[in-house]
Amino acid sequence: MTDVAGRRGGAASGGEAAAAVGGADRLTARRSRPFTIGMVSGGLGAYWEQFPALQPALRANAAEVAGRLGETGAEVFDAGFVSDAPDAAAAAERLRSRGCDLVVVHLATYLTSSMVLPVAQHCGAPILVVDLQPTASMDHATFGTGDWLAYCGACSLPEVANVFERCSIAFRSVSGHLRDERAWERIFRWVGAARVAATLRHSRHGLLGHLYPGMYDVSTDLTMVPANLGGHVEVLELDDLRVRVQEAGSDEVEEHVARARRLFDLDPSVDPEDLSWAARVSAGLERLVADFGLDSLAYYHRGLGGELHERLGAGLILGASLLSASGVPTCGEYELRTSIAMLIMECLGAGGSFSELQALNFTDGVVEMGHDGPAHLAIGNRRPLLRGLDLYHGKRGWGVSVELEVAHGPVTAVGLTQRRDGRWGLVVSEGEVVGGPLLRIGNTTSRVDFGRDPGEWCDEWAATGVAHHWALATGHRLRSLRAVGDLLGLEVLSV
């Protein structure tokens, strides 16, 4: 195993080209599992003999709904078109056997609530009721009763909602028409939330090292992870990493050095030996994630006197940044809930960079936030910079660290917190990353404008009980996170 000693420093310089994190520069992508949307459509069977052309038209509409659902990349399992309560009960059993992650009930025309309740009670998945009439409005001059009935799925909606309430079933609905992109945006939001919930149910979260001393807010009761979200927490020792770092071959190390040179601008302060050590640790970290099948990772180790475990803890920043870019969110300071928040945002296609408050800028009206250590390379504003540091603030060790600014534009800060009654919740605030001067000290830093006095925002944000770390993700995601909270049973606190 390679070890290094020495202290170095240097001035900053920033690259202008956006980081290209993709293709051959990505690590093995985060493990994915099949995601299945179940679907059932239906209408009142009494109509079929009265209006023979109606059911074929409704089935064609249902096929169009299934096709649009398939655009999400999910496997769509169509349990059939139901005409009465026994049909619905049989469809529910087909859906249950398929292990769906979300079931869409399509109100093709009016149907009784007795035709929806068996699906909701027995399919084993959250329900989304959709009422999508064929077009934006009827042709009143030419329509007869049979034509109108293709538009009256909305008639069932209050009936279904009433029965769900009385049976203690969560009700969610989207109303619109087949080519109403506003309605489809809402449907896709629910599908995305269901994908998050399914991912968390099956995720394996790594926890490497030990708690940063004194950070009570960071400490997490590990049982509360599966209790609130599902999944599993794998507790790891630094020695689990050590043996894999030792086993990394020179070819692996050289490949990780080359990857770093492709993806980063290197400040003159970066010592080649420090970069080689970070690359070796990165190779070991990649093996660790693969061997334990991890979907996220939080780490911290203090160490002492430059010994091996201190060097391992100090050498994780490069590898952690590469992991986050590959879809395996990785953060420091043993911040398990934040690594999970980052995974939630990753599933929503928003990334999520490890962040905390750095300073309030009352002159420019922005909140400066970020962190030392790993960055999410895929959501940066420009090529990230590797800077050599002879001392990590508040930590032991030395080596290379990352400077990165989240892409300018809409962003969402997301924290996963624990309330006083033990329940978990999501704390969310939407803002915008804007340009301006940044520190050059090997930190990720973004200037976020929340559209209000920074001090007032800071007070309200802290009063939610959010921990002092969170994920800073791209885009405005509050509505998506409300859907996630609904499916997971998490309170969503918006600042």
N, C-alpha and C positions, 0 to 999 in steps of 0.2 A: 504493500500500500504506500501511496505517495503521501508525504506530509511536507508542510512548508512552514517557514518562519519568516519574520521580517515585517516592517511597517512601511507603507507608502502613502503618498497623497498626490493630488494634482488638481488642475483647473478643469472646468466643465466645457464641453462643446456639444451642441445638439444637432442631430440629423434632421433633414426636412422630408425625406421620402416616407410614405406610410409603410408600416411593417407589413410584410407579406407572410402571414402565418397560414399556411395551407399546403395541400399536396404533400410533397415529400418532407416538408418541414414540420408537419404535424406528427406527434407521437401516435401510437395506436389509439384510435378514437374510443371514447367512453363506451363501455359495453351497453348495447341496446337490447331490449327485449321486445317481442311482438306487442303491438298496441292495437287493441281490438275495439271497434265501435259496433255495438249491436244495434239493430234497427227493426222496428215493427211499424207497419202502417195499417190503417183500417178505416172502416166506415160501417154504418148501421146496415145490417144485412137485409132489412125490409126494403131497402131502396132498389136492390138489384133487379127484381122482377118488374118493378114499376118503371125503371129507366134502364133498359138493357145496355145503353152506350156508356153509362156512368162509370161502372167499375173498370172497364178497360182504360178509360181516360185517367182514372185515379191511379191505377197501377203504373201507367206511363209517368205520371207525376212522381210517384214513389221511386221509380227507377232513376229519375233525374236527381232526386234528393240523395239517393245512395251514391250516385256518381260524384256529386259535389263533395260528399263526405270523404270519398276515396282520395280526393285531391290533397288531403292532409297527410297522406302517407300511411294512414292507418289501414289495417285490414277491416273491411266492412262485412259484417255477417248479417245478412238479411233474414230475419226469422219468419218472414212471410206477411201476407195481407190477411187481417182478421176481420170477421164479420159478426162475431158474437162472443160472449164471455168464455165458453169452452175453447174456442179458437185462441183467445188471448192466454188462457191458462197453459195450453200446449206450447204456444210461442214462448212463454216465460221459461218453461223447462228447457227448451232448445237454447235460449239465451244463457241460462244458468250453466248448462253443460259446456258452453263455449268459453266461459270465463271472461266475459266482456269487462272492459274498463269503463265504459260509458254506454248507456242505452238511450237511443233517440226514439221517441214515440212520435210518429208523424200522423197528425190529425188530418187525414186526406179529405174527410167530410165530417159531418156530425157523427159522433158515436157516443154511446152511453159511457158513463164513468165505470160501470161494471166491466167494460172491455179494456180499461187501462189499469185498474187497480191490481189485477192478478200479476201483470207485468212488473209493476212497481214493487209489489210485495215479495216477489219470488225470483226475480231475475238475478239478484245478487250484485247489482251495480247501481251507481247513481243514475237518475233519470233526467233527461232533458226533453221537454215536450215542445214540439215545433208545429206551428200552424202557418203553412206556406201556401197561400192560394195561387192559382195558376198565373194570374197577371195582376197588375196594380189595381185594376177595377173591372167591373163587369160591363158588358155591352147591353145596357138596359133595353134598348130598342128591339133587340133580336133574341134575347135569352128567354128560355122557358124554365120550368121548374128543375128539370134535370141538369141544365147548364148551371143554374144558380147553386145547386147542391155541391158542385165542385169548389165553391167559394165559401162554404159555411163551416169549415173546420173551427173557425173562431167561436162558433156557438158553443162548442164543447169545452172551451178553455176555462171559463169560470166554474163550470161543473167539476172538471177534473181538479182544479185548484182547491175547491171546497172540500172535496173528498180526501185529497192528500192532507189537508190541514187536520181534518177530523181523524185521520188514520196515522198522524204523526210521521208523515213522509215529506221530505224536503221537496218543495216545488220550484222548478226553474222552467222558464219558457222563453221562446223567441217567436214572435209573430211577424209576418211579412208576406212577400210573394216569391215565387221561384227564382226570379231574376233580380231580387232586391239585394244589392250588395251590402247595404247597411245591415240587413238581417243576417246575411252570411258572415259578415264580420263578427257579429255577436255569437253566432253558432261556433265559428272557428275559435273564438275566445274560450268558450266552454270546452271545446275539444282540447285546446292547449292546456287548460287547467286540469283536465282529466289525465292528460299525459304526464303532467307534473306529479299528480297524486299517485299514478301508477309507478312512475320512476321511483318515488320516495318509498313506496311499499316494498320495493325489491332492492333498494340501494344498500351498499356496504360503505360505511363511513370510517375512514382510518383516523386514529387518534394516536399520534406519535410523540413520545417523550413525557413531559409533565406540565402541569399548570404553571403559568408565569406567576411567581410568588406575589401574593397580595391582591390579585385581580379577582375579587369575589364575584363580580358581575359576569366574568367569563366562565366560572365553574358551572358545569352542567351535570345534572343527575342523568346518567347514561340510560337508565330505564325509561326516562321521559321521551327519548327519541322514538323507540318503537311504540310507546304509549300514544304519542301525538301524531306521528307520521308514518309508522311502520319502519321497516328496514332493520339494519343491524349495525352496531358499532364495534369495530375491531380495534382492540387496545394493543398497541405495538410498542416494542422496546427499541431504543437506539441501536441495540445490538442486532435487531432484525435488519436495520439498514446497514450497519457496519459490515456484516458478512457479505452482503450483496455489493457493497462498494469495493470490498477486497476482491471479489470475484470478477469485477468488470475488467475486460481485456483492453489492451492498448488500442485495438481497432474501435471498440465502443467509445472509449474516451476521446479519440481523435474525431470520431463522427460527431460527438456532442460539442466539441470545440468548433468544428466546422459549422455546425448548425447555429451556434451562438454568433459566429462571425457573419453568417448570412442574415440573421434576423436582427442583430443589434449593431448600433454604432458603438465602437469601443473608445472610451475616453483614454487619453494618455496615462491616466492614473492606474489603469488595469495592468497588473503584473501578470506576465504569461504563466507563471507558476500558480498564481491564484486562480486564473481562468482554467487551467488544467485540472486543478483540484475541484473546482465547481463543476466541471464537466464530468469528472469521475463520480462525484456525488450524484449528479443528475442521472448518470447511467445506472447507478445503484438504486436510485429512487424509482426509475422507470421499471426496473425489475421488481421492486417491492410492490408497486401498484398492481403489476400484472400477477404476481404470485398470490396476493391476497384478494384479487378481484375487486379493487376499490373503485368507488365512484366519486369520492371526495376525500380530502385529507387535511387535517389540521395538525400542526406540530409546534413544539418548542422544547429546547434543551439549553440549560445554562452552561454547565461545564465549569472548568477551572484550570487556570494556568497553562492554557494552550494544549491541553491533553487531547487525545483523539476524539472523544465524544464532543468536546467543545468545538473542535474543527468540523465535525460532521454537522452539528447544529448550525454553525456559521456558514457552511457551504451549501445550504439548501436553496438559496434564493433563485439561482439560475434554473435548477430543475423544477422548482415549484412553479415558476413562471411558464416554463414549457408545458408542464402538466395542465395548468389552467387553460392555456391556448389550445390544448388538445381536447378539452371538454371534461377534464377531471379537476374541478376547482380545488385549489390548494392555498392555504393561508397559514400565517404564523401565529404565535402567542397562544397556541392551544385553543383557538377560537372555533370550537366545533359548530356552534349554532351559526356562525357566519359562513363557514365552509358549506353548510347546508343551504343557507340563504343564497350563496353564490350558485349552488347546484340548481336551485329553483329558477334563478334567473337564466342560467345556462339552458335549461329546458325550454324556457320561453324565447330563446334566441336572442337574449339581451346581454349575455356575458355577465360580468359582475366582478369588479375589482375591489380587493380588500382595502377598507378605508376606516378612518377615524377623523375626528376634528383635529386640524393642525393650527388654524388661526382664523379669526374673524377679521375681514378687511372692510372696515366701515367707510374707508375712502372710496372704494370701488363698489361697495354694496354687495360683496360676495362672501361666501363661506369657502375657505380653503380646506380641502379634505384629501386624504390619501393615507399612505403608510410607508414605512420602510420595509424593504424585503420584496416579496414576490408581487408581480403585476399580471394582469390579464392582457397578454400581448395582442389578442385578436380585436380588442376594442380601443386601441390607442389612436391618438390623433396623428401620430407620426412614428417614424422608426424609434423604438426605445433605445435608451442609452445604458450601457453597462459602465458603472463607475467603480473604481477601486477605493475602498475605505480601510483606513488603518484602525478604525474603532467603530463598532455599531452602537448607536446611542441607546443606553439603558439595557444593553445586552453585552455578552462576552463574545470575543472572537473578532475576526477581520476577514476581508475578502472582497468579493464583487457584489454590488447591489444594483438595483434597476431604477432608472428614472423614466417615468411614463405619465402622460396626461391622457385622460379619457377623451375620446373624440368630442369635438365641439358640437353642441346641439342638445336636444332634450335628453334628460337623464332621470333616473329614479333611484333614490336611496332606499334600501330595504334592509331592515334588521329583523331577526327572529328572536323574540324576547320571551321571558317567562313572567307572568303576572303574579300578584300576591297570593291568589288562590291556587297557584300551581299550573294553571292553564297557560299554554303557549299562544303567542299572537304574532302577527306581522305588523311592523311599524313602517310606514311608507311616506315618502315625500317626493314630489315631482319638482324638478327644477331644470336648469339649462347650464351646461358647461360653456363658459365664455373665455376668450383669450385674455392674456395679460401676463405680467411677470410671475415667474415661478422660482422657488428655491432650487439650487443645484447642489443637493447634498445626498444624492442617491436615494431619493424617496419618490414614490408615485404621488403626484399632487395634481388636483383639478380645482379650478375656480368655479364654484357653483352659485348661480344666481337663482334664489328661490322667490324673487319678486317681492321681497319685503326686507325690513331691517334685519341684518344678520343676527343681532343680539336677540331680537324677539323670536326669530326662527329657532335659534339655539336653545332658548329657554323652553319653548314649546316642545321641541324635539326631545330634550332631556326629560321633560316631565312625563313623557309616555312610559318611561321605564326601560327604554331601549338600552342595550349594553353599549360600551364605548367603541365597539367595532360594528361594521355593517358592510353590505355590498353596494357599490355604486355601479349601476347598470345603464345601458343605453336605452333611449326611448322613454316615453311616458307610459307606465305599466300599471297604474293604479287599478284600472278596470279589470285587467287580467288577474291582478293579485287579489282583488275582491272575489273573483270566481275561484281562484285557488283556495282562498280562505273558506269559502262556502263549502267546497268539496272536502276539505280537511278538517272542518270544524274549528278553524282558527279565527279569533277576533282580528279584524284589520283596523288599525289605528292610523288615520291619515293626518299628516301635518301639512 
